Amino acid sequence: MEPKRIEWLADWDRHVDPARQRDYVLQELERLRASGAPLLLTALTAPFVEQQDLAVSVLRRDMGVSSVMLRLTSDAVVRDIDPCGRPMPKDLAGRVFRVGLGPRGGAKEGQPPPSEIEAVRYSGPARDALYRAGKIQHTLDITREPQHVAIEDAIPLLRKWGLGVSAERWRRRGREVGAEVRGVKLERDGRVDLWPIEEVTQAMLDEERTRPAAKSTKAA
């Protein structure tokens, strides 16, 4: 699936003053929202890092975006291991992309720090036991059904796995660093799909529902 490039920020160079830049980015994002475009994915694929950071800030602070809808792309090649490197259950392998949202007991952006009780619960021997059981990470299962994901989780997911965010879709895959099952390192050859997740909007979903089905080319 090829990413759809959205034209925006064409007049960026005319807005040097930071306040004017922020107002301009807000206007552009409001325009894109009216057209049904995926705002966070668009922000993260802006040409320059300062544009990306400013756009994300505007989405969160000025537009009040707290979540976005994510799903697997139509041709996503889903890895067959979980974030801890363990094989996915057979009934989910190849259909569900299980992603890590950060270690349990750790601070997450936009949320209060863990309590003392949580810190103890996820440290020392307890932490080692969770790691061995493959439960040290907060995880999320991404499927082909759209689901709302908090923006603080969606940002790192799209930066790493978002459609069109990285320059190339495929990366050669060798040994999975740190991936172990009962002390045995997993080696998996082939390629890693870096574009398996897309952001969708209600407008995009409505358009899909009304789109005529493709005609079959099979002979009757």
PyRosetta script that sets phi, psi and omega in degrees:
from pyrosetta import init, pose_from_sequence

init()
pose = pose_from_sequence("MEPKRIEWLADWDRHVDPARQRDYVLQELERLRASGAPLLLTALTAPFVEQQDLAVSVLRRDMGVSSVMLRLTSDAVVRDIDPCGRPMPKDLAGRVFRVGLGPRGGAKEGQPPPSEIEAVRYSGPARDALYRAGKIQHTLDITREPQHVAIEDAIPLLRKWGLGVSAERWRRRGREVGAEVRGVKLERDGRVDLWPIEEVTQAMLDEERTRPAAKSTKAA")
pose.set_psi(1, 125.0)
pose.set_omega(1, -179.4)
pose.set_phi(2, -89.5)
pose.set_psi(2, 138.2)
pose.set_omega(2, 179.0)
pose.set_phi(3, -68.7)
pose.set_psi(3, 145.9)
pose.set_omega(3, 176.3)
pose.set_phi(4, -91.5)
pose.set_psi(4, 116.5)
pose.set_omega(4, -179.3)
pose.set_phi(5, -80.8)
pose.set_psi(5, 127.3)
pose.set_omega(5, -177.8)
pose.set_phi(6, -104.3)
pose.set_psi(6, 128.1)
pose.set_omega(6, 179.6)
pose.set_phi(7, -80.8)
pose.set_psi(7, 121.8)
pose.set_omega(7, 175.2)
pose.set_phi(8, -161.0)
pose.set_psi(8, 170.9)
pose.set_omega(8, -178.9)
pose.set_phi(9, 61.0)
pose.set_psi(9, 29.1)
pose.set_omega(9, -178.8)
pose.set_phi(10, -63.6)
pose.set_psi(10, -27.6)
pose.set_omega(10, -177.9)
pose.set_phi(11, -104.6)
pose.set_psi(11, 23.5)
pose.set_omega(11, -177.8)
pose.set_phi(12, -53.7)
pose.set_psi(12, -44.8)
pose.set_omega(12, -175.5)
pose.set_phi(13, -65.8)
pose.set_psi(13, -16.2)
pose.set_omega(13, 179.3)
pose.set_phi(14, -83.0)
pose.set_psi(14, -9.1)
pose.set_omega(14, -176.0)
pose.set_phi(15, -117.3)
pose.set_psi(15, 87.2)
pose.set_omega(15, -177.2)
pose.set_phi(16, -84.2)
pose.set_psi(16, -39.5)
pose.set_omega(16, -179.2)
pose.set_phi(17, -64.5)
pose.set_psi(17, 132.3)
pose.set_omega(17, -176.9)
pose.set_phi(18, -55.3)
pose.set_psi(18, -40.7)
pose.set_omega(18, -179.7)
pose.set_phi(19, -65.1)
pose.set_psi(19, -40.4)
pose.set_omega(19, 178.5)
pose.set_phi(20, -67.9)
pose.set_psi(20, -36.4)
pose.set_omega(20, 177.7)
pose.set_phi(21, -62.0)
pose.set_psi(21, -44.2)
pose.set_omega(21, -179.3)
pose.set_phi(22, -63.0)
pose.set_psi(22, -44.6)
pose.set_omega(22, 178.6)
pose.set_phi(23, -61.9)
pose.set_psi(23, -39.6)
pose.set_omega(23, -179.1)
pose.set_phi(24, -65.8)
pose.set_psi(24, -44.9)
pose.set_omega(24, 179.1)
pose.set_phi(25, -62.7)
pose.set_psi(25, -39.6)
pose.set_omega(25, 177.5)
pose.set_phi(26, -61.2)
pose.set_psi(26, -45.1)
pose.set_omega(26, 178.9)
pose.set_phi(27, -61.2)
pose.set_psi(27, -42.2)
pose.set_omega(27, -179.5)
pose.set_phi(28, -65.9)
pose.set_psi(28, -42.1)
pose.set_omega(28, -179.7)
pose.set_phi(29, -68.9)
pose.set_psi(29, -36.3)
pose.set_omega(29, 175.5)
pose.set_phi(30, -64.2)
pose.set_psi(30, -39.1)
pose.set_omega(30, 176.9)
pose.set_phi(31, -62.1)
pose.set_psi(31, -43.6)
pose.set_omega(31, -179.6)
pose.set_phi(32, -68.4)
pose.set_psi(32, -36.8)
pose.set_omega(32, 178.5)
pose.set_phi(33, -62.7)
pose.set_psi(33, -39.7)
pose.set_omega(33, 178.8)
pose.set_phi(34, -63.9)
pose.set_psi(34, -27.5)
pose.set_omega(34, -179.9)
pose.set_phi(35, -88.0)
pose.set_psi(35, -4.3)
pose.set_omega(35, 178.6)
pose.set_phi(36, 84.2)
pose.set_psi(36, 17.9)
pose.set_omega(36, -178.6)
pose.set_phi(37, -77.3)
pose.set_psi(37, 153.6)
pose.set_omega(37, 176.0)
pose.set_phi(38, -75.4)
pose.set_psi(38, 107.6)
pose.set_omega(38, -168.4)
pose.set_phi(39, -71.7)
pose.set_psi(39, -44.2)
pose.set_omega(39, -176.7)
pose.set_phi(40, -68.2)
pose.set_psi(40, -44.7)
pose.set_omega(40, 178.9)
pose.set_phi(41, -61.9)
pose.set_psi(41, -38.5)
pose.set_omega(41, 177.0)
pose.set_phi(42, -63.7)
pose.set_psi(42, -42.7)
pose.set_omega(42, 179.3)
pose.set_phi(43, -61.1)
pose.set_psi(43, -41.9)
pose.set_omega(43, -175.5)
pose.set_phi(44, -77.0)
pose.set_psi(44, -10.2)
pose.set_omega(44, 177.3)
pose.set_phi(45, -107.9)
pose.set_psi(45, 13.2)
pose.set_omega(45, 173.5)
pose.set_phi(46, -61.1)
pose.set_psi(46, 151.3)
pose.set_omega(46, -172.6)
pose.set_phi(47, -61.5)
pose.set_psi(47, -35.0)
pose.set_omega(47, -173.7)
pose.set_phi(48, -119.1)
pose.set_psi(48, 147.9)
pose.set_omega(48, -177.3)
pose.set_phi(49, -59.0)
pose.set_psi(49, -40.7)
pose.set_omega(49, -179.1)
pose.set_phi(50, -64.5)
pose.set_psi(50, -31.8)
pose.set_omega(50, 175.7)
pose.set_phi(51, -69.1)
pose.set_psi(51, -42.0)
pose.set_omega(51, 178.6)
pose.set_phi(52, -60.7)
pose.set_psi(52, -49.0)
pose.set_omega(52, -177.6)
pose.set_phi(53, -63.5)
pose.set_psi(53, -42.0)
pose.set_omega(53, 179.8)
pose.set_phi(54, -66.0)
pose.set_psi(54, -42.3)
pose.set_omega(54, -179.7)
pose.set_phi(55, -63.2)
pose.set_psi(55, -42.0)
pose.set_omega(55, 177.8)
pose.set_phi(56, -63.4)
pose.set_psi(56, -42.3)
pose.set_omega(56, 178.1)
pose.set_phi(57, -61.2)
pose.set_psi(57, -42.6)
pose.set_omega(57, 178.9)
pose.set_phi(58, -64.1)
pose.set_psi(58, -42.3)
pose.set_omega(58, 178.5)
pose.set_phi(59, -57.9)
pose.set_psi(59, -44.5)
pose.set_omega(59, -174.7)
pose.set_phi(60, -78.8)
pose.set_psi(60, -47.2)
pose.set_omega(60, -172.3)
pose.set_phi(61, -88.0)
pose.set_psi(61, -43.0)
pose.set_omega(61, -174.7)
pose.set_phi(62, -90.2)
pose.set_psi(62, -33.2)
pose.set_omega(62, -176.5)
pose.set_phi(63, -104.2)
pose.set_psi(63, -8.5)
pose.set_omega(63, 175.7)
pose.set_phi(64, 66.9)
pose.set_psi(64, 28.6)
pose.set_omega(64, 178.8)
pose.set_phi(65, -76.3)
pose.set_psi(65, 116.9)
pose.set_omega(65, -177.9)
pose.set_phi(66, -107.6)
pose.set_psi(66, -17.1)
pose.set_omega(66, 178.8)
pose.set_phi(67, -154.0)
pose.set_psi(67, 159.9)
pose.set_omega(67, 174.8)
pose.set_phi(68, -135.6)
pose.set_psi(68, 163.6)
pose.set_omega(68, 178.3)
pose.set_phi(69, -96.3)
pose.set_psi(69, 128.8)
pose.set_omega(69, 178.9)
pose.set_phi(70, -122.2)
pose.set_psi(70, 152.0)
pose.set_omega(70, 173.6)
pose.set_phi(71, -157.7)
pose.set_psi(71, 170.4)
pose.set_omega(71, 173.7)
pose.set_phi(72, -73.6)
pose.set_psi(72, 145.7)
pose.set_omega(72, 173.7)
pose.set_phi(73, -69.5)
pose.set_psi(73, 163.5)
pose.set_omega(73, -175.6)
pose.set_phi(74, -63.6)
pose.set_psi(74, -27.1)
pose.set_omega(74, -178.7)
pose.set_phi(75, -119.3)
pose.set_psi(75, 26.9)
pose.set_omega(75, -179.3)
pose.set_phi(76, -59.4)
pose.set_psi(76, 136.8)
pose.set_omega(76, 172.6)
pose.set_phi(77, -102.5)
pose.set_psi(77, 105.6)
pose.set_omega(77, -170.1)
pose.set_phi(78, -89.2)
pose.set_psi(78, 131.0)
pose.set_omega(78, 178.3)
pose.set_phi(79, -65.1)
pose.set_psi(79, 152.3)
pose.set_omega(79, -174.0)
pose.set_phi(80, -102.2)
pose.set_psi(80, 21.9)
pose.set_omega(80, 175.6)
pose.set_phi(81, -128.9)
pose.set_psi(81, 158.2)
pose.set_omega(81, 177.7)
pose.set_phi(82, -89.8)
pose.set_psi(82, 178.7)
pose.set_omega(82, -177.1)
pose.set_phi(83, -61.6)
pose.set_psi(83, -19.1)
pose.set_omega(83, 177.3)
pose.set_phi(84, -92.5)
pose.set_psi(84, 3.1)
pose.set_omega(84, 177.8)
pose.set_phi(85, 87.5)
pose.set_psi(85, 7.1)
pose.set_omega(85, -179.4)
pose.set_phi(86, -91.0)
pose.set_psi(86, 147.7)
pose.set_omega(86, -179.5)
pose.set_phi(87, -59.7)
pose.set_psi(87, 139.7)
pose.set_omega(87, 175.6)
pose.set_phi(88, -70.2)
pose.set_psi(88, 152.3)
pose.set_omega(88, 174.6)
pose.set_phi(89, -55.6)
pose.set_psi(89, 144.7)
pose.set_omega(89, -174.5)
pose.set_phi(90, -57.0)
pose.set_psi(90, -35.3)
pose.set_omega(90, -177.6)
pose.set_phi(91, -75.4)
pose.set_psi(91, -11.3)
pose.set_omega(91, 179.6)
pose.set_phi(92, -110.6)
pose.set_psi(92, -19.9)
pose.set_omega(92, -176.2)
pose.set_phi(93, -57.6)
pose.set_psi(93, 129.5)
pose.set_omega(93, 178.6)
pose.set_phi(94, 83.5)
pose.set_psi(94, -10.3)
pose.set_omega(94, -178.8)
pose.set_phi(95, -116.3)
pose.set_psi(95, -25.4)
pose.set_omega(95, -176.5)
pose.set_phi(96, -122.7)
pose.set_psi(96, 131.7)
pose.set_omega(96, 177.7)
pose.set_phi(97, -102.9)
pose.set_psi(97, 104.6)
pose.set_omega(97, -178.9)
pose.set_phi(98, -90.4)
pose.set_psi(98, 118.0)
pose.set_omega(98, -175.3)
pose.set_phi(99, -114.5)
pose.set_psi(99, 152.9)
pose.set_omega(99, 177.8)
pose.set_phi(100, -90.6)
pose.set_psi(100, 139.9)
pose.set_omega(100, 178.8)
pose.set_phi(101, -112.8)
pose.set_psi(101, 13.3)
pose.set_omega(101, -179.7)
pose.set_phi(102, 116.2)
pose.set_psi(102, 158.4)
pose.set_omega(102, -177.1)
pose.set_phi(103, -71.3)
pose.set_psi(103, 145.6)
pose.set_omega(103, 175.0)
pose.set_phi(104, -64.5)
pose.set_psi(104, 138.8)
pose.set_omega(104, -179.5)
pose.set_phi(105, 87.5)
pose.set_psi(105, -3.9)
pose.set_omega(105, -180.0)
pose.set_phi(106, -95.7)
pose.set_psi(106, 158.0)
pose.set_omega(106, 178.7)
pose.set_phi(107, -74.8)
pose.set_psi(107, 140.0)
pose.set_omega(107, 177.4)
pose.set_phi(108, -117.1)
pose.set_psi(108, 143.9)
pose.set_omega(108, -179.0)
pose.set_phi(109, -58.1)
pose.set_psi(109, 133.4)
pose.set_omega(109, 177.3)
pose.set_phi(110, 82.2)
pose.set_psi(110, 2.7)
pose.set_omega(110, -179.9)
pose.set_phi(111, -127.6)
pose.set_psi(111, 154.9)
pose.set_omega(111, -179.9)
pose.set_phi(112, -65.6)
pose.set_psi(112, 153.4)
pose.set_omega(112, 179.1)
pose.set_phi(113, -64.6)
pose.set_psi(113, 156.7)
pose.set_omega(113, -179.1)
pose.set_phi(114, -63.8)
pose.set_psi(114, 150.6)
pose.set_omega(114, 178.5)
pose.set_phi(115, -72.1)
pose.set_psi(115, 169.9)
pose.set_omega(115, 178.4)
pose.set_phi(116, -60.8)
pose.set_psi(116, -39.5)
pose.set_omega(116, -179.4)
pose.set_phi(117, -63.7)
pose.set_psi(117, -44.1)
pose.set_omega(117, 178.5)
pose.set_phi(118, -63.3)
pose.set_psi(118, -40.0)
pose.set_omega(118, -179.2)
pose.set_phi(119, -61.1)
pose.set_psi(119, -41.5)
pose.set_omega(119, 178.8)
pose.set_phi(120, -69.4)
pose.set_psi(120, -40.7)
pose.set_omega(120, -177.1)
pose.set_phi(121, -60.9)
pose.set_psi(121, -33.2)
pose.set_omega(121, -175.7)
pose.set_phi(122, -111.0)
pose.set_psi(122, 33.5)
pose.set_omega(122, 177.6)
pose.set_phi(123, -133.5)
pose.set_psi(123, 166.8)
pose.set_omega(123, 176.4)
pose.set_phi(124, 60.6)
pose.set_psi(124, -140.2)
pose.set_omega(124, -178.0)
pose.set_phi(125, -59.1)
pose.set_psi(125, -34.9)
pose.set_omega(125, 179.8)
pose.set_phi(126, -62.8)
pose.set_psi(126, -38.6)
pose.set_omega(126, 179.3)
pose.set_phi(127, -66.1)
pose.set_psi(127, -41.7)
pose.set_omega(127, 178.4)
pose.set_phi(128, -61.4)
pose.set_psi(128, -41.2)
pose.set_omega(128, 180.0)
pose.set_phi(129, -65.4)
pose.set_psi(129, -40.1)
pose.set_omega(129, 177.5)
pose.set_phi(130, -63.9)
pose.set_psi(130, -38.6)
pose.set_omega(130, 179.6)
pose.set_phi(131, -64.3)
pose.set_psi(131, -45.5)
pose.set_omega(131, -179.4)
pose.set_phi(132, -62.2)
pose.set_psi(132, -31.5)
pose.set_omega(132, -179.5)
pose.set_phi(133, -86.5)
pose.set_psi(133, -1.2)
pose.set_omega(133, -179.1)
pose.set_phi(134, 71.8)
pose.set_psi(134, 27.9)
pose.set_omega(134, -176.5)
pose.set_phi(135, -119.8)
pose.set_psi(135, 17.4)
pose.set_omega(135, -177.4)
pose.set_phi(136, -76.6)
pose.set_psi(136, -19.4)
pose.set_omega(136, -177.5)
pose.set_phi(137, -102.3)
pose.set_psi(137, 142.6)
pose.set_omega(137, 161.3)
pose.set_phi(138, -70.5)
pose.set_psi(138, 131.2)
pose.set_omega(138, -177.4)
pose.set_phi(139, -125.8)
pose.set_psi(139, 162.0)
pose.set_omega(139, 177.6)
pose.set_phi(140, -142.0)
pose.set_psi(140, 135.0)
pose.set_omega(140, 177.6)
pose.set_phi(141, -95.7)
pose.set_psi(141, 117.7)
pose.set_omega(141, 176.2)
pose.set_phi(142, -96.8)
pose.set_psi(142, 127.9)
pose.set_omega(142, -179.8)
pose.set_phi(143, -125.2)
pose.set_psi(143, -172.3)
pose.set_omega(143, 178.8)
pose.set_phi(144, -82.0)
pose.set_psi(144, -2.7)
pose.set_omega(144, 173.9)
pose.set_phi(145, -91.9)
pose.set_psi(145, 127.2)
pose.set_omega(145, -179.0)
pose.set_phi(146, -61.2)
pose.set_psi(146, 142.3)
pose.set_omega(146, 176.0)
pose.set_phi(147, -142.9)
pose.set_psi(147, 147.5)
pose.set_omega(147, 178.2)
pose.set_phi(148, -75.5)
pose.set_psi(148, 132.1)
pose.set_omega(148, 178.7)
pose.set_phi(149, -127.2)
pose.set_psi(149, 132.4)
pose.set_omega(149, 179.6)
pose.set_phi(150, -56.4)
pose.set_psi(150, 140.8)
pose.set_omega(150, -173.5)
pose.set_phi(151, -61.7)
pose.set_psi(151, -32.4)
pose.set_omega(151, 179.4)
pose.set_phi(152, -67.3)
pose.set_psi(152, -24.1)
pose.set_omega(152, 174.1)
pose.set_phi(153, -88.4)
pose.set_psi(153, -36.0)
pose.set_omega(153, -177.4)
pose.set_phi(154, -66.8)
pose.set_psi(154, -33.2)
pose.set_omega(154, -177.4)
pose.set_phi(155, -60.0)
pose.set_psi(155, -56.3)
pose.set_omega(155, 179.5)
pose.set_phi(156, -65.8)
pose.set_psi(156, -31.8)
pose.set_omega(156, 178.5)
pose.set_phi(157, -64.3)
pose.set_psi(157, -45.2)
pose.set_omega(157, -179.6)
pose.set_phi(158, -72.0)
pose.set_psi(158, -34.1)
pose.set_omega(158, 177.1)
pose.set_phi(159, -61.1)
pose.set_psi(159, -34.6)
pose.set_omega(159, -177.6)
pose.set_phi(160, -91.6)
pose.set_psi(160, -37.9)
pose.set_omega(160, -170.6)
pose.set_phi(161, -125.1)
pose.set_psi(161, 5.7)
pose.set_omega(161, -173.6)
pose.set_phi(162, -73.6)
pose.set_psi(162, 145.6)
pose.set_omega(162, 179.4)
pose.set_phi(163, -57.8)
pose.set_psi(163, 116.1)
pose.set_omega(163, 175.9)
pose.set_phi(164, 80.8)
pose.set_psi(164, 1.4)
pose.set_omega(164, -178.0)
pose.set_phi(165, -72.8)
pose.set_psi(165, -48.4)
pose.set_omega(165, 175.2)
pose.set_phi(166, -79.2)
pose.set_psi(166, 157.1)
pose.set_omega(166, -177.0)
pose.set_phi(167, -65.5)
pose.set_psi(167, -36.1)
pose.set_omega(167, -178.7)
pose.set_phi(168, -119.6)
pose.set_psi(168, 146.6)
pose.set_omega(168, -179.9)
pose.set_phi(169, -77.2)
pose.set_psi(169, -37.5)
pose.set_omega(169, -170.8)
pose.set_phi(170, -108.8)
pose.set_psi(170, 141.8)
pose.set_omega(170, 173.5)
pose.set_phi(171, -129.7)
pose.set_psi(171, 135.8)
pose.set_omega(171, 179.5)
pose.set_phi(172, -63.4)
pose.set_psi(172, 136.8)
pose.set_omega(172, -177.5)
pose.set_phi(173, -111.5)
pose.set_psi(173, 127.2)
pose.set_omega(173, 175.8)
pose.set_phi(174, -118.9)
pose.set_psi(174, -127.7)
pose.set_omega(174, 180.0)
pose.set_phi(175, -74.2)
pose.set_psi(175, 133.7)
pose.set_omega(175, 177.5)
pose.set_phi(176, -79.6)
pose.set_psi(176, 110.5)
pose.set_omega(176, -177.6)
pose.set_phi(177, -63.5)
pose.set_psi(177, 128.2)
pose.set_omega(177, 177.0)
pose.set_phi(178, 78.3)
pose.set_psi(178, -0.8)
pose.set_omega(178, -179.8)
pose.set_phi(179, -83.4)
pose.set_psi(179, 116.5)
pose.set_omega(179, -177.5)
pose.set_phi(180, -137.5)
pose.set_psi(180, 146.0)
pose.set_omega(180, 170.1)
pose.set_phi(181, -129.4)
pose.set_psi(181, 110.5)
pose.set_omega(181, -176.4)
pose.set_phi(182, 53.3)
pose.set_psi(182, 41.3)
pose.set_omega(182, 175.2)
pose.set_phi(183, 83.0)
pose.set_psi(183, -1.3)
pose.set_omega(183, -178.5)
pose.set_phi(184, -99.7)
pose.set_psi(184, 124.2)
pose.set_omega(184, 178.8)
pose.set_phi(185, -67.8)
pose.set_psi(185, 137.6)
pose.set_omega(185, 176.6)
pose.set_phi(186, -91.2)
pose.set_psi(186, 131.8)
pose.set_omega(186, 174.1)
pose.set_phi(187, -118.4)
pose.set_psi(187, 124.4)
pose.set_omega(187, -177.9)
pose.set_phi(188, -133.4)
pose.set_psi(188, 121.7)
pose.set_omega(188, -178.3)
pose.set_phi(189, -91.4)
pose.set_psi(189, 169.6)
pose.set_omega(189, 176.9)
pose.set_phi(190, 114.7)
pose.set_psi(190, -149.6)
pose.set_omega(190, -177.3)
pose.set_phi(191, -126.5)
pose.set_psi(191, 149.5)
pose.set_omega(191, 176.6)
pose.set_phi(192, -100.8)
pose.set_psi(192, 129.2)
pose.set_omega(192, 176.2)
pose.set_phi(193, -82.1)
pose.set_psi(193, 115.4)
pose.set_omega(193, -179.2)
pose.set_phi(194, -92.7)
pose.set_psi(194, 1.2)
pose.set_omega(194, -179.0)
pose.set_phi(195, -122.0)
pose.set_psi(195, 43.5)
pose.set_omega(195, -175.3)
pose.set_phi(196, -83.5)
pose.set_psi(196, -14.0)
pose.set_omega(196, -174.1)
pose.set_phi(197, -114.9)
pose.set_psi(197, 135.8)
pose.set_omega(197, 174.8)
pose.set_phi(198, -126.3)
pose.set_psi(198, 151.5)
pose.set_omega(198, 171.5)
pose.set_phi(199, -92.2)
pose.set_psi(199, 136.7)
pose.set_omega(199, 177.3)
pose.set_phi(200, -125.6)
pose.set_psi(200, 157.5)
pose.set_omega(200, 177.0)
pose.set_phi(201, -119.1)
pose.set_psi(201, 165.9)
pose.set_omega(201, 178.8)
pose.set_phi(202, -61.7)
pose.set_psi(202, -36.4)
pose.set_omega(202, 178.2)
pose.set_phi(203, -61.7)
pose.set_psi(203, -40.1)
pose.set_omega(203, 178.8)
pose.set_phi(204, -65.8)
pose.set_psi(204, -41.0)
pose.set_omega(204, 179.9)
pose.set_phi(205, -67.1)
pose.set_psi(205, -40.1)
pose.set_omega(205, 178.6)
pose.set_phi(206, -63.5)
pose.set_psi(206, -40.1)
pose.set_omega(206, 179.6)
pose.set_phi(207, -65.3)
pose.set_psi(207, -37.8)
pose.set_omega(207, 178.9)
pose.set_phi(208, -64.1)
pose.set_psi(208, -39.7)
pose.set_omega(208, -177.8)
pose.set_phi(209, -67.1)
pose.set_psi(209, -30.8)
pose.set_omega(209, -178.0)
pose.set_phi(210, -94.1)
pose.set_psi(210, -5.8)
pose.set_omega(210, -179.2)
pose.set_phi(211, -71.3)
pose.set_psi(211, 131.9)
pose.set_omega(211, 178.6)
pose.set_phi(212, -60.1)
pose.set_psi(212, 140.7)
pose.set_omega(212, 178.8)
pose.set_phi(213, -66.4)
pose.set_psi(213, 143.8)
pose.set_omega(213, 178.7)
pose.set_phi(214, -66.4)
pose.set_psi(214, 137.5)
pose.set_omega(214, 179.4)
pose.set_phi(215, -73.4)
pose.set_psi(215, 139.4)
pose.set_omega(215, 178.7)
pose.set_phi(216, -72.4)
pose.set_psi(216, 141.1)
pose.set_omega(216, 178.6)
pose.set_phi(217, -97.2)
pose.set_psi(217, 1.1)
pose.set_omega(217, -179.0)
pose.set_phi(218, -73.1)
pose.set_psi(218, 144.9)
pose.set_omega(218, 177.0)
pose.set_phi(219, -69.5)
pose.set_psi(219, 144.5)
pose.set_omega(219, -178.9)
pose.set_phi(220, -71.3)
pose.dump_pdb("model.pdb")
